[in-house]
Amino acid sequence: MSQLVRVVKSASRRGVEYEIRRGPDGSLFCSCSAWRFSPARPKHCKHVAAYVAEQMRLAFSAALRIA
């Protein structure tokens, strides 16, 4: 079962929201069409990229506070 990690509002489609979820293996996926139809492996989209960047920034900030 996947775990919901973030709900993102669409920047281009009013009233539309996408779900970013984490799978049992730790991989992230998004309900947007860019992710669903991405031919890249691993799949990606701007929503997942923004989420990962934010998590990395938060982890880096926390590490600086600890050090």
Summary of the structure (lengths in Angstrom):
residues: 67
radius of gyration: 13.6
end to end distance: 36.1
largest distance: 42.8
contacts: 143
relative contact order: 0.16
helix: 37%
strand: 24%
